[in-house]
Amino acid sequence: MTTAELLGTDPGWIIGVKAVLVFGICVISTLMAVWTERRVLAKMQLRTGPNRVGKFGLLQSLSDGVKLALKEDIIPAAADKVVFIIAPIIATAMCFMSFAVIPMTGEVNLFGHQTALQLTDLPVGVLYILAVTSIGVYGVVLAGWSSGSTYPLLGGLRSSAQVISYEIAMGLSLVAVFIYAGSMSTSVIVDSQHQNIWNAVVLFPSFIIYVISMVGETNRAPFDLAEAEGELVGGFHTEYSSLKFALFFLAEYVNIIAVSALAATLFLGGYHAPPGLGFTEQWLGGWFTFFWFIAKVNLFFFIFMWLRGTLPRLRYDQFMKFGWKVLIPSSLAWILIVATLRVMQQQGANRAVVIAFTAGIVLLLMAVSSLVDRNKAKSQEPIADIDNEAPDFPVPSLPHLRSINVSGGQQ
Amino acid sequence: MSDFIEPRKSSELDINSVPFVEVNQPGPASLLTQAKGFWVTFSTMFKKNQTVQYPDVKAPTAPRFHGRHQLNRHPDGLEKCIGCELCAWACPADAIYVEGGNNTPGNQLSPGERHGAVYQINYLRCIFCGLCVEACPTRALTMTNEYELADDKREKLIFEKEDLLAPLRQGMLAPPHPMYPGMTDTNYYNGDVKEAHPSQQGQN
């Protein structure tokens, strides 16, 4: 029985219970994620991190949340009130919605009913996730626009430009997964990895592109240039306070967990145990698969923290250049290769042909990279026009020095 | 060198062209170098962290840390402060206020003629520079290592003489009481007085 058929037999109350469970998992994992991030980042900087509220400071984020809720809620006079209030709701709701199609366990017994911890299973599940996260961008744009202030508007536009750009790379990296699994349904993709091998191994370039673009997509370090706490006021949510700010905060972390969960589902075999540990899936009546799911999500969350602890922030133009000129073309090329190999496999091509094709790709790559290297070496040669007698303090331009025209006017 | 450059008028500047200078821009570091950076943060996680759990654990200060002031006493309990106000004059932040008073036979607080009648240090102003300690001619004013100087009222941070006076130690008598028999203030200054004399007790 497929997961879709299994979920089809759910009575209404089980669906309700699962909806509450999914919501609860998201909220609790956000609280835990904030605490974990602060502790792990502190460890990376030889600090301790929050350790005073509750055991090991576990209740720190809860008390921070209560504090945020009790703060004064300010709506600026220049703000568009309705949109100002709707924006954080859109942002948060969409993040939660993307969790609906994530399969979190295998077949389990939930209050006497055989089902799987997955709210629903759509044939186009992954497309649905991409769609709702795109709607989440509206929250960001509208928040920036409705604040009635310049900097939130700029921050909102930057954030949304960033999210949209990286969503393209993300979507393209998923295409290879669809081609390979032959479906867009999350549960079918998980099953196909269980039968074969993890997509992270077969589709390694896709995996890398996805991991990079998921960091860009969630506006996290080193791609957090639109919010940049250290340098800017806070991007699109500058004018937000109290619970509305808390909603954006929640949305950010739920989003991180959602993209991590999607990465685990599409590339690391979802809720299934790692190869060789398959016997653990029967433990606790199948509920142990939830542990594997959480472990994989946490692995990705650790990558988020590690990146934040290690890398400095990118400049906006570097960031956009990387997204549009590196990630998107390379994932397009990779899709072509995957599609060709897939078609060869389905048409029953000769093994020699497949090997020849692969070797050809490798040769082509080597040729291109050597050309790039040669070009780089050439551009690094010193320019003869510049004389070395020039003093090392700024001087007026000399007639024999080459100059470039910056404005396009006449020389 | 820069003296020889003639200042140029802005009208002479050609804003359409700037000198073309090749800047050496190293490309991205090799993958191994970047992986090293990730190793730094990862390995740091397993090192002992440097946080001092402050209110629970109080790390000792450096021995000469400039903390709260203290008005010292002579070994027999008389105050060293003679109310000369040199500390107040030395203070760059104007944090010290002193009023001197005369020692009378019934009210002998310090050896010699004068004592500090009012002595206040305003810790909202004090910058803990220690110039007052350097100025003090009798070594009456020194600094302790105590650094927990925070309160919820401004008034509470103006320390009076009784807040600053050193506690009475073994062999000390609470002033006012007469000077050690046969000793002058110079003897006190030279450290000839080692402890209180029984005759000093109960004479006030």
Boltz contact constraints between the chains, C-beta under 6 A:
constraints:
  - contact:
      token1: [A, 43]
      token2: [B, 45]
      max_distance: 6.0
  - contact:
      token1: [A, 44]
      token2: [B, 41]
      max_distance: 6.0
  - contact:
      token1: [A, 44]
      token2: [B, 44]
      max_distance: 6.0
  - contact:
      token1: [A, 44]
      token2: [B, 45]
      max_distance: 6.0
  - contact:
      token1: [A, 46]
      token2: [B, 49]
      max_distance: 6.0
  - contact:
      token1: [A, 46]
      token2: [B, 50]
      max_distance: 6.0
  - contact:
      token1: [A, 47]
      token2: [B, 49]
      max_distance: 6.0
  - contact:
      token1: [A, 47]
      token2: [B, 51]
      max_distance: 6.0
  - contact:
      token1: [A, 48]
      token2: [B, 49]
      max_distance: 6.0
  - contact:
      token1: [A, 48]
      token2: [B, 51]
      max_distance: 6.0
  - contact:
      token1: [A, 309]
      token2: [B, 41]
      max_distance: 6.0
  - contact:
      token1: [A, 310]
      token2: [B, 37]
      max_distance: 6.0
  - contact:
      token1: [A, 310]
      token2: [B, 38]
      max_distance: 6.0
  - contact:
      token1: [A, 310]
      token2: [B, 41]
      max_distance: 6.0
  - contact:
      token1: [A, 383]
      token2: [B, 22]
      max_distance: 6.0
  - contact:
      token1: [A, 397]
      token2: [B, 19]
      max_distance: 6.0
  - contact:
      token1: [A, 401]
      token2: [B, 19]
      max_distance: 6.0
  - contact:
      token1: [A, 402]
      token2: [B, 20]
      max_distance: 6.0
  - contact:
      token1: [A, 403]
      token2: [B, 17]
      max_distance: 6.0
  - contact:
      token1: [A, 403]
      token2: [B, 19]
      max_distance: 6.0
  - contact:
      token1: [A, 403]
      token2: [B, 20]
      max_distance: 6.0
  - contact:
      token1: [A, 404]
      token2: [B, 20]
      max_distance: 6.0
  - contact:
      token1: [A, 405]
      token2: [B, 17]
      max_distance: 6.0
  - contact:
      token1: [A, 406]
      token2: [B, 18]
      max_distance: 6.0
  - contact:
      token1: [A, 407]
      token2: [B, 16]
      max_distance: 6.0
  - contact:
      token1: [A, 409]
      token2: [B, 16]
      max_distance: 6.0
